[in-house]
Amino acid sequence: MRKRLLLACAFAGTFAAHAQKLTATEKKIVATVQRNMPQSERLLVQVVNINSGTLNLKGVREVGDIFRKEFDNLGFKTTWVDMPAEMQRAGHLVAQRKGKGKKGKKLFLIGHLDTVFELDMPFTKYTQLNDSTVTGQGVNDMKGGDVVMLAALQALQQNGLLANTTITAYFTGDEERSGKGEAARADFIAKAKESDVALAFESAAGLHTVATARRGSSGWQLKTYGQAAHSSGIFKPNVGYGAVFEAARILDEFREKLSQEQFLTFNPGLIVGGSEVKYDAANARGEAMGKTNIISPEVNVAGDLRFLTEQQKEAARAKMRDIVAHSLPNTRAEITFTDGLPGMPPTPGNQKLATLADQVSRDLGFGPVQAGDPGSRGAGDVSLVAQYLDCLDGLGSSGKGAHAPGETMNTKEFPLLVQRAALMIYRLTR
Ligand SMILES: [Zn+2]
């Protein structure tokens, strides 16, 4: 009987075959999402057409106000978290609702209001390019994702399904260029710690990929020193090899010993060496003067280091320190490391959320979902809370060319991603 049913379904077409895996309630949620779509698209047009580059504080707050009203209408309690004035960031929008029920997970939903496109860059407004593609500043990174999250919650609310759920929606105002200092994310981290699961709506790599892991980022600075002398004496015991050869030795050994490790990358982005060296770390600039007949006494190198786990970061740093320590004759070298964003490792808890996304997607008839390659994603706000709760990212809209003019969003996949998000939130909160 079962066999015959499966066979019949296969012939009936994939959507019919899978749609029956949805409960009556879930079918209602899907129908509500579809009915609301024109309104969700209007909201997306409205927020994309307001410039909200991170440093355009007025624009970021304006976009925040629009989402704030939407969450007020949903019955969420909304607050605006101001940043200290000297940080020069707009602040964050927080929308919360608390349920009494003990069933289901407490959710922390992540979005951001800012984009990489500042006011002094040419403005591109929301434009339809063809039947499945739109462009506009931040349409995919990540105003589309913000609307995916909101539209999913609206569909649940309209079916009375948010009752007794505990949900925090957190929209940061400076994801693309975070404010400096702990205050920038202190409240964000504190609110996440009150939740069980974080879902981040950064852009999706299509319908079939989510992110259970993101790499962390950090920086390093290498300084090498040699004995300044006439070039004719180089390599002689009393003169030595000079700072430039010492820097070259170290960088080449970094490449030989560390470049083939999975998920680990490091890049020397700036190098200055010579007789007189000025290196300005704050502005990422350097100046050097030197002559070919003088052995260089000093070299500065600045680089980054990306990794998946803290262990990988620490192991890489230990190897780099060891390489630095074995100096050429009459030279010396030192390396310092600075922490950036932590990594988000692919934990079993994160994988469970990916499995849920996969199940929901199959039940909707949209096909399988898998965890994508962590090496393809940079660090994000979700990385800051990954050590405290299970996390999944890449649940937002899909498209191409984030962070570049002409970024696009796929409007055909957009309603499907809202449906997937709505059912994931529904199942997680039962
Ligand atoms: Zn983003």
Residues whose N, C-alpha, C, O or C-beta is under 5 A from the ligand:
A	BS01	ZN	D141 M142 E202
